Amino acid sequence: MTLYWTGHARDRLLERNLIMSDVLHVLKRGFVYEEAEPSTRHGLFKYAMESPTPNSGARTVRVVVVPDVGTVGLKIVTVMWKDEPRN
């Protein structure tokens, strides 16, 4: 599986002092607790995965992803703290 990072996701990662291994940890050990939302690409959906990571202290990291079965890829849309307000 290929990971595709948006510029927004890279910026948010740096802004929150997280590292790539935090995102990989969420992808490996995280869960989806909310319903999927339609993506901007027709037929695809975005999912918010959540998990604490070794680098996040007691805070939970949320990673929004869009899986694409056709390309066997996973687009990382954004990275945020679960406890921060969403825009």
Secondary structure, DSSP 8 states (H G I E B T S, - for coil): -EEEE-HHHHHHHHHTT--HHHHHHHHHH-EE-S--EE-SSTT-EEEEEEEE-TTSTT-EEEEEEEEETTTTEEEEEEEEETTS---
